[in-house]
Amino acid sequence: MHKTMTLFAAIAMLALAGAAHAGGDAAAGEAKAANCGGCHGANGAGTDSAPALAGLDEELHVQKMMAFKAGEGDPMMAMFAGQLSDEDIADIAAYYATLGGD
């Protein structure tokens, strides 16, 4: 029983890691990121109230968004992330990674 549980946990962790490392489609992400600009700026440069997304490492961005989607951190971001599929998150992260950060 313990071996089965350990194996199941290991497989689940690998599956989640694979989703977090999957590269997104930057072109698709550009359209999906339209709502993000309201707080993070039209080009993801950030504002006084929201951090910059432009140039953010794609993998880090996915990890942060998945945490928000799981209800961790900022409640407003959790609400927005909760509406996105894992593919949407990967695409948006890929798009912002292509933009030059300051």
PDB file as gemmi writes it, atoms N, CA and C in Angstrom:
CRYST1    1.000    1.000    1.000  90.00  90.00  90.00 P 1                      
ATOM      1  N   MET A   1       0.833  -1.200   0.000  1.00  0.00           N  
ATOM      2  CA  MET A   1       0.000   0.000   0.000  1.00  0.00           C  
ATOM      3  C   MET A   1       0.867   1.249   0.000  1.00  0.00           C  
ATOM      4  N   HIS A   2       1.877   1.275   0.876  1.00  0.00           N  
ATOM      5  CA  HIS A   2       2.747   2.448   0.965  1.00  0.00           C  
ATOM      6  C   HIS A   2       3.498   2.671  -0.343  1.00  0.00           C  
ATOM      7  N   LYS A   3       3.949   1.576  -0.973  1.00  0.00           N  
ATOM      8  CA  LYS A   3       4.663   1.693  -2.247  1.00  0.00           C  
ATOM      9  C   LYS A   3       3.746   2.230  -3.330  1.00  0.00           C  
ATOM     10  N   THR A   4       2.499   1.792  -3.322  1.00  0.00           N  
ATOM     11  CA  THR A   4       1.535   2.261  -4.306  1.00  0.00           C  
ATOM     12  C   THR A   4       1.273   3.750  -4.140  1.00  0.00           C  
ATOM     13  N   MET A   5       1.106   4.181  -2.906  1.00  0.00           N  
ATOM     14  CA  MET A   5       0.875   5.607  -2.632  1.00  0.00           C  
ATOM     15  C   MET A   5       2.076   6.437  -3.042  1.00  0.00           C  
ATOM     16  N   THR A   6       3.269   5.954  -2.747  1.00  0.00           N  
ATOM     17  CA  THR A   6       4.488   6.670  -3.106  1.00  0.00           C  
ATOM     18  C   THR A   6       4.618   6.763  -4.614  1.00  0.00           C  
ATOM     19  N   LEU A   7       4.345   5.677  -5.318  1.00  0.00           N  
ATOM     20  CA  LEU A   7       4.413   5.670  -6.772  1.00  0.00           C  
ATOM     21  C   LEU A   7       3.389   6.633  -7.357  1.00  0.00           C  
ATOM     22  N   PHE A   8       2.166   6.598  -6.827  1.00  0.00           N  
ATOM     23  CA  PHE A   8       1.125   7.506  -7.305  1.00  0.00           C  
ATOM     24  C   PHE A   8       1.540   8.961  -7.095  1.00  0.00           C  
ATOM     25  N   ALA A   9       2.075   9.282  -5.935  1.00  0.00           N  
ATOM     26  CA  ALA A   9       2.513  10.649  -5.639  1.00  0.00           C  
ATOM     27  C   ALA A   9       3.626  11.072  -6.587  1.00  0.00           C  
ATOM     28  N   ALA A  10       4.561  10.178  -6.869  1.00  0.00           N  
ATOM     29  CA  ALA A  10       5.665  10.505  -7.774  1.00  0.00           C  
ATOM     30  C   ALA A  10       5.155  10.764  -9.184  1.00  0.00           C  
ATOM     31  N   ILE A  11       4.221   9.947  -9.646  1.00  0.00           N  
ATOM     32  CA  ILE A  11       3.654  10.143 -10.983  1.00  0.00           C  
ATOM     33  C   ILE A  11       2.886  11.460 -11.051  1.00  0.00           C  
ATOM     34  N   ALA A  12       2.119  11.765 -10.026  1.00  0.00           N  
ATOM     35  CA  ALA A  12       1.363  13.023  -9.997  1.00  0.00           C  
ATOM     36  C   ALA A  12       2.303  14.223 -10.021  1.00  0.00           C  
ATOM     37  N   MET A  13       3.391  14.148  -9.268  1.00  0.00           N  
ATOM     38  CA  MET A  13       4.346  15.264  -9.247  1.00  0.00           C  
ATOM     39  C   MET A  13       5.000  15.442 -10.604  1.00  0.00           C  
ATOM     40  N   LEU A  14       5.332  14.355 -11.270  1.00  0.00           N  
ATOM     41  CA  LEU A  14       5.922  14.449 -12.601  1.00  0.00           C  
ATOM     42  C   LEU A  14       4.939  15.043 -13.601  1.00  0.00           C  
ATOM     43  N   ALA A  15       3.692  14.669 -13.491  1.00  0.00           N  
ATOM     44  CA  ALA A  15       2.678  15.217 -14.386  1.00  0.00           C  
ATOM     45  C   ALA A  15       2.526  16.715 -14.178  1.00  0.00           C  
ATOM     46  N   LEU A  16       2.488  17.145 -12.928  1.00  0.00           N  
ATOM     47  CA  LEU A  16       2.380  18.578 -12.641  1.00  0.00           C  
ATOM     48  C   LEU A  16       3.617  19.324 -13.100  1.00  0.00           C  
ATOM     49  N   ALA A  17       4.777  18.758 -12.885  1.00  0.00           N  
ATOM     50  CA  ALA A  17       6.021  19.395 -13.323  1.00  0.00           C  
ATOM     51  C   ALA A  17       6.040  19.512 -14.835  1.00  0.00           C  
ATOM     52  N   GLY A  18       5.551  18.484 -15.524  1.00  0.00           N  
ATOM     53  CA  GLY A  18       5.507  18.531 -16.981  1.00  0.00           C  
ATOM     54  C   GLY A  18       4.613  19.649 -17.472  1.00  0.00           C  
ATOM     55  N   ALA A  19       3.480  19.848 -16.822  1.00  0.00           N  
ATOM     56  CA  ALA A  19       2.574  20.928 -17.212  1.00  0.00           C  
ATOM     57  C   ALA A  19       3.209  22.280 -16.962  1.00  0.00           C  
ATOM     58  N   ALA A  20       3.936  22.414 -15.876  1.00  0.00           N  
ATOM     59  CA  ALA A  20       4.560  23.686 -15.546  1.00  0.00           C  
ATOM     60  C   ALA A  20       5.718  24.000 -16.470  1.00  0.00           C  
ATOM     61  N   HIS A  21       6.356  22.969 -17.047  1.00  0.00           N  
ATOM     62  CA  HIS A  21       7.505  23.194 -17.909  1.00  0.00           C  
ATOM     63  C   HIS A  21       7.127  23.258 -19.379  1.00  0.00           C  
ATOM     64  N   ALA A  22       5.877  22.952 -19.696  1.00  0.00           N  
ATOM     65  CA  ALA A  22       5.464  22.935 -21.088  1.00  0.00           C  
ATOM     66  C   ALA A  22       5.522  24.340 -21.657  1.00  0.00           C  
ATOM     67  N   GLY A  23       6.126  24.478 -22.811  1.00  0.00           N  
ATOM     68  CA  GLY A  23       6.214  25.784 -23.456  1.00  0.00           C  
ATOM     69  C   GLY A  23       4.885  26.182 -24.045  1.00  0.00           C  
ATOM     70  N   GLY A  24       4.542  27.409 -23.869  1.00  0.00           N  
ATOM     71  CA  GLY A  24       3.286  27.900 -24.408  1.00  0.00           C  
ATOM     72  C   GLY A  24       3.461  28.508 -25.784  1.00  0.00           C  
ATOM     73  N   ASP A  25       2.374  28.918 -26.378  1.00  0.00           N  
ATOM     74  CA  ASP A  25       2.322  29.533 -27.697  1.00  0.00           C  
ATOM     75  C   ASP A  25       2.225  31.045 -27.499  1.00  0.00           C  
ATOM     76  N   ALA A  26       3.326  31.745 -27.761  1.00  0.00           N  
ATOM     77  CA  ALA A  26       3.384  33.187 -27.520  1.00  0.00           C  
ATOM     78  C   ALA A  26       2.360  33.947 -28.363  1.00  0.00           C  
ATOM     79  N   ALA A  27       2.159  33.523 -29.602  1.00  0.00           N  
ATOM     80  CA  ALA A  27       1.196  34.209 -30.465  1.00  0.00           C  
ATOM     81  C   ALA A  27      -0.216  34.104 -29.895  1.00  0.00           C  
ATOM     82  N   ALA A  28      -0.576  32.918 -29.429  1.00  0.00           N  
ATOM     83  CA  ALA A  28      -1.894  32.740 -28.809  1.00  0.00           C  
ATOM     84  C   ALA A  28      -1.967  33.512 -27.499  1.00  0.00           C  
ATOM     85  N   GLY A  29      -0.853  33.555 -26.782  1.00  0.00           N  
ATOM     86  CA  GLY A  29      -0.806  34.247 -25.502  1.00  0.00           C  
ATOM     87  C   GLY A  29      -1.036  35.742 -25.617  1.00  0.00           C  
ATOM     88  N   GLU A  30      -0.619  36.326 -26.744  1.00  0.00           N  
ATOM     89  CA  GLU A  30      -0.803  37.774 -26.925  1.00  0.00           C  
ATOM     90  C   GLU A  30      -2.287  38.135 -26.856  1.00  0.00           C  
ATOM     91  N   ALA A  31      -3.129  37.384 -27.522  1.00  0.00           N  
ATOM     92  CA  ALA A  31      -4.571  37.654 -27.487  1.00  0.00           C  
ATOM     93  C   ALA A  31      -5.151  37.354 -26.112  1.00  0.00           C  
ATOM     94  N   LYS A  32      -4.687  36.281 -25.491  1.00  0.00           N  
ATOM     95  CA  LYS A  32      -5.212  35.878 -24.186  1.00  0.00           C  
ATOM     96  C   LYS A  32      -4.798  36.845 -23.079  1.00  0.00           C  
ATOM     97  N   ALA A  33      -3.724  37.612 -23.290  1.00  0.00           N  
ATOM     98  CA  ALA A  33      -3.204  38.526 -22.276  1.00  0.00           C  
ATOM     99  C   ALA A  33      -3.884  39.893 -22.287  1.00  0.00           C  
ATOM    100  N   ALA A  34      -4.849  40.074 -23.153  1.00  0.00           N  
ATOM    101  CA  ALA A  34      -5.497  41.390 -23.288  1.00  0.00           C  
ATOM    102  C   ALA A  34      -6.016  41.920 -21.952  1.00  0.00           C  
ATOM    103  N   ASN A  35      -6.632  41.077 -21.152  1.00  0.00           N  
ATOM    104  CA  ASN A  35      -7.181  41.526 -19.866  1.00  0.00           C  
ATOM    105  C   ASN A  35      -6.098  41.868 -18.856  1.00  0.00           C  
ATOM    106  N   CYS A  36      -4.928  41.296 -18.996  1.00  0.00           N  
ATOM    107  CA  CYS A  36      -3.830  41.535 -18.046  1.00  0.00           C  
ATOM    108  C   CYS A  36      -3.372  42.996 -18.093  1.00  0.00           C  
ATOM    109  N   GLY A  37      -3.475  43.586 -19.286  1.00  0.00           N  
ATOM    110  CA  GLY A  37      -3.008  44.951 -19.475  1.00  0.00           C  
ATOM    111  C   GLY A  37      -3.735  45.977 -18.637  1.00  0.00           C  
ATOM    112  N   GLY A  38      -4.946  45.682 -18.222  1.00  0.00           N  
ATOM    113  CA  GLY A  38      -5.702  46.621 -17.398  1.00  0.00           C  
ATOM    114  C   GLY A  38      -4.980  46.984 -16.115  1.00  0.00           C  
ATOM    115  N   CYS A  39      -4.265  46.042 -15.545  1.00  0.00           N  
ATOM    116  CA  CYS A  39      -3.518  46.295 -14.307  1.00  0.00           C  
ATOM    117  C   CYS A  39      -2.007  46.340 -14.524  1.00  0.00           C  
ATOM    118  N   HIS A  40      -1.517  45.469 -15.412  1.00  0.00           N  
ATOM    119  CA  HIS A  40      -0.067  45.331 -15.576  1.00  0.00           C  
ATOM    120  C   HIS A  40       0.494  46.206 -16.697  1.00  0.00           C  
ATOM    121  N   GLY A  41      -0.347  47.013 -17.331  1.00  0.00           N  
ATOM    122  CA  GLY A  41       0.095  47.890 -18.411  1.00  0.00           C  
ATOM    123  C   GLY A  41      -0.047  47.204 -19.762  1.00  0.00           C  
ATOM    124  N   ALA A  42      -0.278  48.006 -20.778  1.00  0.00           N  
ATOM    125  CA  ALA A  42      -0.556  47.483 -22.115  1.00  0.00           C  
ATOM    126  C   ALA A  42       0.539  46.561 -22.635  1.00  0.00           C  
ATOM    127  N   ASN A  43       1.779  46.845 -22.327  1.00  0.00           N  
ATOM    128  CA  ASN A  43       2.887  46.011 -22.788  1.00  0.00           C  
ATOM    129  C   ASN A  43       3.515  45.214 -21.657  1.00  0.00           C  
ATOM    130  N   GLY A  44       2.791  45.085 -20.558  1.00  0.00           N  
ATOM    131  CA  GLY A  44       3.283  44.302 -19.436  1.00  0.00           C  
ATOM    132  C   GLY A  44       4.422  44.944 -18.677  1.00  0.00           C  
ATOM    133  N   ALA A  45       4.587  46.258 -18.838  1.00  0.00           N  
ATOM    134  CA  ALA A  45       5.691  46.971 -18.185  1.00  0.00           C  
ATOM    135  C   ALA A  45       5.456  47.202 -16.701  1.00  0.00           C  
ATOM    136  N   GLY A  46       4.241  46.944 -16.241  1.00  0.00           N  
ATOM    137  CA  GLY A  46       3.918  47.153 -14.833  1.00  0.00           C  
ATOM    138  C   GLY A  46       3.373  48.536 -14.579  1.00  0.00           C  
ATOM    139  N   THR A  47       2.757  48.687 -13.428  1.00  0.00           N  
ATOM    140  CA  THR A  47       2.188  49.964 -13.001  1.00  0.00           C  
ATOM    141  C   THR A  47       2.514  50.141 -11.528  1.00  0.00           C  
ATOM    142  N   ASP A  48       2.033  51.243 -10.960  1.00  0.00           N  
ATOM    143  CA  ASP A  48       2.257  51.468  -9.529  1.00  0.00           C  
ATOM    144  C   ASP A  48       1.624  50.371  -8.675  1.00  0.00           C  
ATOM    145  N   SER A  49       0.532  49.776  -9.183  1.00  0.00           N  
ATOM    146  CA  SER A  49      -0.194  48.797  -8.375  1.00  0.00           C  
ATOM    147  C   SER A  49       0.012  47.344  -8.803  1.00  0.00           C  
ATOM    148  N   ALA A  50       0.704  47.112  -9.922  1.00  0.00           N  
ATOM    149  CA  ALA A  50       0.892  45.733 -10.403  1.00  0.00           C  
ATOM    150  C   ALA A  50       2.299  45.581 -10.982  1.00  0.00           C  
ATOM    151  N   PRO A  51       2.942  44.460 -10.711  1.00  0.00           N  
ATOM    152  CA  PRO A  51       4.321  44.270 -11.170  1.00  0.00           C  
ATOM    153  C   PRO A  51       4.422  44.075 -12.683  1.00  0.00           C  
ATOM    154  N   ALA A  52       5.622  44.292 -13.196  1.00  0.00           N  
ATOM    155  CA  ALA A  52       5.907  44.077 -14.613  1.00  0.00           C  
ATOM    156  C   ALA A  52       5.839  42.585 -14.930  1.00  0.00           C  
ATOM    157  N   LEU A  53       5.322  42.277 -16.097  1.00  0.00           N  
ATOM    158  CA  LEU A  53       5.285  40.907 -16.594  1.00  0.00           C  
ATOM    159  C   LEU A  53       6.216  40.740 -17.792  1.00  0.00           C  
ATOM    160  N   ALA A  54       6.492  41.847 -18.486  1.00  0.00           N  
ATOM    161  CA  ALA A  54       7.350  41.807 -19.673  1.00  0.00           C  
ATOM    162  C   ALA A  54       8.740  41.303 -19.305  1.00  0.00           C  
ATOM    163  N   GLY A  55       9.193  40.298 -20.037  1.00  0.00           N  
ATOM    164  CA  GLY A  55      10.521  39.743 -19.819  1.00  0.00           C  
ATOM    165  C   GLY A  55      10.613  38.760 -18.668  1.00  0.00           C  
ATOM    166  N   LEU A  56       9.497  38.499 -18.003  1.00  0.00           N  
ATOM    167  CA  LEU A  56       9.491  37.557 -16.881  1.00  0.00           C  
ATOM    168  C   LEU A  56       9.775  36.154 -17.407  1.00  0.00           C  
ATOM    169  N   ASP A  57      10.612  35.409 -16.709  1.00  0.00           N  
ATOM    170  CA  ASP A  57      10.934  34.041 -17.088  1.00  0.00           C  
ATOM    171  C   ASP A  57       9.643  33.237 -17.237  1.00  0.00           C  
ATOM    172  N   GLU A  58       9.517  32.556 -18.359  1.00  0.00           N  
ATOM    173  CA  GLU A  58       8.278  31.827 -18.668  1.00  0.00           C  
ATOM    174  C   GLU A  58       7.931  30.791 -17.609  1.00  0.00           C  
ATOM    175  N   GLU A  59       8.894  29.997 -17.204  1.00  0.00           N  
ATOM    176  CA  GLU A  59       8.636  28.948 -16.212  1.00  0.00           C  
ATOM    177  C   GLU A  59       8.229  29.546 -14.872  1.00  0.00           C  
ATOM    178  N   LEU A  60       8.906  30.605 -14.456  1.00  0.00           N  
ATOM    179  CA  LEU A  60       8.562  31.270 -13.200  1.00  0.00           C  
ATOM    180  C   LEU A  60       7.155  31.845 -13.264  1.00  0.00           C  
ATOM    181  N   HIS A  61       6.819  32.442 -14.408  1.00  0.00           N  
ATOM    182  CA  HIS A  61       5.490  33.031 -14.579  1.00  0.00           C  
ATOM    183  C   HIS A  61       4.413  31.943 -14.464  1.00  0.00           C  
ATOM    184  N   VAL A  62       4.646  30.796 -15.119  1.00  0.00           N  
ATOM    185  CA  VAL A  62       3.686  29.693 -15.035  1.00  0.00           C  
ATOM    186  C   VAL A  62       3.528  29.239 -13.587  1.00  0.00           C  
ATOM    187  N   GLN A  63       4.635  29.092 -12.885  1.00  0.00           N  
ATOM    188  CA  GLN A  63       4.576  28.649 -11.491  1.00  0.00           C  
ATOM    189  C   GLN A  63       3.772  29.626 -10.633  1.00  0.00           C  
ATOM    190  N   LYS A  64       4.013  30.912 -10.822  1.00  0.00           N  
ATOM    191  CA  LYS A  64       3.280  31.914 -10.043  1.00  0.00           C  
ATOM    192  C   LYS A  64       1.788  31.888 -10.369  1.00  0.00           C  
ATOM    193  N   MET A  65       1.465  31.787 -11.655  1.00  0.00           N  
ATOM    194  CA  MET A  65       0.058  31.767 -12.050  1.00  0.00           C  
ATOM    195  C   MET A  65      -0.647  30.505 -11.558  1.00  0.00           C  
ATOM    196  N   MET A  66       0.042  29.385 -11.567  1.00  0.00           N  
ATOM    197  CA  MET A  66      -0.556  28.147 -11.066  1.00  0.00           C  
ATOM    198  C   MET A  66      -0.812  28.256  -9.560  1.00  0.00           C  
ATOM    199  N   ALA A  67       0.078  28.940  -8.852  1.00  0.00           N  
ATOM    200  CA  ALA A  67      -0.139  29.156  -7.416  1.00  0.00           C  
ATOM    201  C   ALA A  67      -1.369  30.038  -7.197  1.00  0.00           C  
ATOM    202  N   PHE A  68      -1.491  31.100  -7.995  1.00  0.00           N  
ATOM    203  CA  PHE A  68      -2.687  31.949  -7.888  1.00  0.00           C  
ATOM    204  C   PHE A  68      -3.937  31.121  -8.195  1.00  0.00           C  
ATOM    205  N   LYS A  69      -3.871  30.306  -9.238  1.00  0.00           N  
ATOM    206  CA  LYS A  69      -5.012  29.478  -9.633  1.00  0.00           C  
ATOM    207  C   LYS A  69      -5.419  28.533  -8.507  1.00  0.00           C  
ATOM    208  N   ALA A  70      -4.436  28.110  -7.719  1.00  0.00           N  
ATOM    209  CA  ALA A  70      -4.702  27.221  -6.580  1.00  0.00           C  
ATOM    210  C   ALA A  70      -5.213  27.993  -5.367  1.00  0.00           C  
ATOM    211  N   GLY A  71      -5.344  29.315  -5.506  1.00  0.00           N  
ATOM    212  CA  GLY A  71      -5.885  30.117  -4.417  1.00  0.00           C  
ATOM    213  C   GLY A  71      -4.843  30.709  -3.495  1.00  0.00           C  
ATOM    214  N   GLU A  72      -3.578  30.586  -3.862  1.00  0.00           N  
ATOM    215  CA  GLU A  72      -2.505  31.137  -3.032  1.00  0.00           C  
ATOM    216  C   GLU A  72      -2.261  32.599  -3.399  1.00  0.00           C  
ATOM    217  N   GLY A  73      -1.909  33.396  -2.413  1.00  0.00           N  
ATOM    218  CA  GLY A  73      -1.522  34.778  -2.671  1.00  0.00           C  
ATOM    219  C   GLY A  73      -2.695  35.716  -2.850  1.00  0.00           C  
ATOM    220  N   ASP A  74      -2.519  36.683  -3.717  1.00  0.00           N  
ATOM    221  CA  ASP A  74      -3.466  37.761  -3.947  1.00  0.00           C  
ATOM    222  C   ASP A  74      -4.839  37.245  -4.406  1.00  0.00           C  
ATOM    223  N   PRO A  75      -5.893  37.601  -3.671  1.00  0.00           N  
ATOM    224  CA  PRO A  75      -7.241  37.117  -4.032  1.00  0.00           C  
ATOM    225  C   PRO A  75      -7.704  37.570  -5.420  1.00  0.00           C  
ATOM    226  N   MET A  76      -7.319  38.783  -5.835  1.00  0.00           N  
ATOM    227  CA  MET A  76      -7.718  39.278  -7.148  1.00  0.00           C  
ATOM    228  C   MET A  76      -7.063  38.436  -8.246  1.00  0.00           C  
ATOM    229  N   MET A  77      -5.770  38.138  -8.077  1.00  0.00           N  
ATOM    230  CA  MET A  77      -5.084  37.311  -9.056  1.00  0.00           C  
ATOM    231  C   MET A  77      -5.618  35.886  -9.039  1.00  0.00           C  
ATOM    232  N   ALA A  78      -5.982  35.395  -7.876  1.00  0.00           N  
ATOM    233  CA  ALA A  78      -6.556  34.051  -7.778  1.00  0.00           C  
ATOM    234  C   ALA A  78      -7.859  33.978  -8.577  1.00  0.00           C  
ATOM    235  N   MET A  79      -8.640  35.044  -8.523  1.00  0.00           N  
ATOM    236  CA  MET A  79      -9.890  35.090  -9.268  1.00  0.00           C  
ATOM    237  C   MET A  79      -9.622  35.047 -10.778  1.00  0.00           C  
ATOM    238  N   PHE A  80      -8.691  35.890 -11.245  1.00  0.00           N  
ATOM    239  CA  PHE A  80      -8.384  35.918 -12.676  1.00  0.00           C  
ATOM    240  C   PHE A  80      -7.755  34.606 -13.132  1.00  0.00           C  
ATOM    241  N   ALA A  81      -6.777  34.106 -12.388  1.00  0.00           N  
ATOM    242  CA  ALA A  81      -6.088  32.866 -12.766  1.00  0.00           C  
ATOM    243  C   ALA A  81      -7.034  31.676 -12.749  1.00  0.00           C  
ATOM    244  N   GLY A  82      -8.008  31.702 -11.852  1.00  0.00           N  
ATOM    245  CA  GLY A  82      -8.966  30.620 -11.762  1.00  0.00           C  
ATOM    246  C   GLY A  82      -9.827  30.471 -13.004  1.00  0.00           C  
ATOM    247  N   GLN A  83      -9.896  31.522 -13.807  1.00  0.00           N  
ATOM    248  CA  GLN A  83     -10.683  31.496 -15.041  1.00  0.00           C  
ATOM    249  C   GLN A  83      -9.879  30.983 -16.230  1.00  0.00           C  
ATOM    250  N   LEU A  84      -8.580  30.766 -16.036  1.00  0.00           N  
ATOM    251  CA  LEU A  84      -7.694  30.366 -17.136  1.00  0.00           C  
ATOM    252  C   LEU A  84      -7.423  28.867 -17.102  1.00  0.00           C  
ATOM    253  N   SER A  85      -7.298  28.285 -18.278  1.00  0.00           N  
ATOM    254  CA  SER A  85      -6.868  26.891 -18.364  1.00  0.00           C  
ATOM    255  C   SER A  85      -5.345  26.856 -18.194  1.00  0.00           C  
ATOM    256  N   ASP A  86      -4.799  25.675 -17.968  1.00  0.00           N  
ATOM    257  CA  ASP A  86      -3.349  25.537 -17.878  1.00  0.00           C  
ATOM    258  C   ASP A  86      -2.692  25.964 -19.192  1.00  0.00           C  
ATOM    259  N   GLU A  87      -3.348  25.665 -20.314  1.00  0.00           N  
ATOM    260  CA  GLU A  87      -2.833  26.073 -21.626  1.00  0.00           C  
ATOM    261  C   GLU A  87      -2.834  27.598 -21.750  1.00  0.00           C  
ATOM    262  N   ASP A  88      -3.907  28.243 -21.299  1.00  0.00           N  
ATOM    263  CA  ASP A  88      -3.963  29.705 -21.323  1.00  0.00           C  
ATOM    264  C   ASP A  88      -2.791  30.301 -20.541  1.00  0.00           C  
ATOM    265  N   ILE A  89      -2.540  29.755 -19.369  1.00  0.00           N  
ATOM    266  CA  ILE A  89      -1.453  30.254 -18.518  1.00  0.00           C  
ATOM    267  C   ILE A  89      -0.118  30.080 -19.218  1.00  0.00           C  
ATOM    268  N   ALA A  90       0.115  28.924 -19.806  1.00  0.00           N  
ATOM    269  CA  ALA A  90       1.380  28.676 -20.521  1.00  0.00           C  
ATOM    270  C   ALA A  90       1.528  29.635 -21.695  1.00  0.00           C  
ATOM    271  N   ASP A  91       0.447  29.875 -22.429  1.00  0.00           N  
ATOM    272  CA  ASP A  91       0.498  30.778 -23.581  1.00  0.00           C  
ATOM    273  C   ASP A  91       0.781  32.214 -23.154  1.00  0.00           C  
ATOM    274  N   ILE A  92       0.104  32.669 -22.120  1.00  0.00           N  
ATOM    275  CA  ILE A  92       0.311  34.034 -21.621  1.00  0.00           C  
ATOM    276  C   ILE A  92       1.741  34.213 -21.117  1.00  0.00           C  
ATOM    277  N   ALA A  93       2.238  33.227 -20.391  1.00  0.00           N  
ATOM    278  CA  ALA A  93       3.617  33.293 -19.891  1.00  0.00           C  
ATOM    279  C   ALA A  93       4.611  33.327 -21.039  1.00  0.00           C  
ATOM    280  N   ALA A  94       4.350  32.545 -22.074  1.00  0.00           N  
ATOM    281  CA  ALA A  94       5.240  32.538 -23.253  1.00  0.00           C  
ATOM    282  C   ALA A  94       5.240  33.908 -23.922  1.00  0.00           C  
ATOM    283  N   TYR A  95       4.074  34.509 -24.039  1.00  0.00           N  
ATOM    284  CA  TYR A  95       3.976  35.838 -24.650  1.00  0.00           C  
ATOM    285  C   TYR A  95       4.773  36.872 -23.863  1.00  0.00           C  
ATOM    286  N   TYR A  96       4.551  36.963 -22.568  1.00  0.00           N  
ATOM    287  CA  TYR A  96       5.257  37.972 -21.771  1.00  0.00           C  
ATOM    288  C   TYR A  96       6.767  37.728 -21.746  1.00  0.00           C  
ATOM    289  N   ALA A  97       7.171  36.477 -21.852  1.00  0.00           N  
ATOM    290  CA  ALA A  97       8.608  36.169 -21.870  1.00  0.00           C  
ATOM    291  C   ALA A  97       9.287  36.722 -23.119  1.00  0.00           C  
ATOM    292  N   THR A  98       8.500  36.916 -24.198  1.00  0.00           N  
ATOM    293  CA  THR A  98       9.080  37.440 -25.434  1.00  0.00           C  
ATOM    294  C   THR A  98       9.254  38.953 -25.413  1.00  0.00           C  
ATOM    295  N   LEU A  99       8.608  39.617 -24.470  1.00  0.00           N  
ATOM    296  CA  LEU A  99       8.690  41.072 -24.386  1.00  0.00           C  
ATOM    297  C   LEU A  99       9.907  41.483 -23.571  1.00  0.00           C  
ATOM    298  N   GLY A 100      10.544  42.531 -23.971  1.00  0.00           N  
ATOM    299  CA  GLY A 100      11.703  43.009 -23.224  1.00  0.00           C  
ATOM    300  C   GLY A 100      11.301  43.639 -21.916  1.00  0.00           C  
ATOM    301  N   GLY A 101      11.909  43.200 -20.855  1.00  0.00           N  
ATOM    302  CA  GLY A 101      11.668  43.810 -19.558  1.00  0.00           C  
ATOM    303  C   GLY A 101      12.655  44.939 -19.323  1.00  0.00           C  
ATOM    304  N   ASP A 102      12.325  45.839 -18.420  1.00  0.00           N  
ATOM    305  CA  ASP A 102      13.230  46.960 -18.122  1.00  0.00           C  
ATOM    306  C   ASP A 102      14.239  46.577 -17.072  1.00  0.00           C  
TER     307      ASP A 102                                                      
END                                                                             
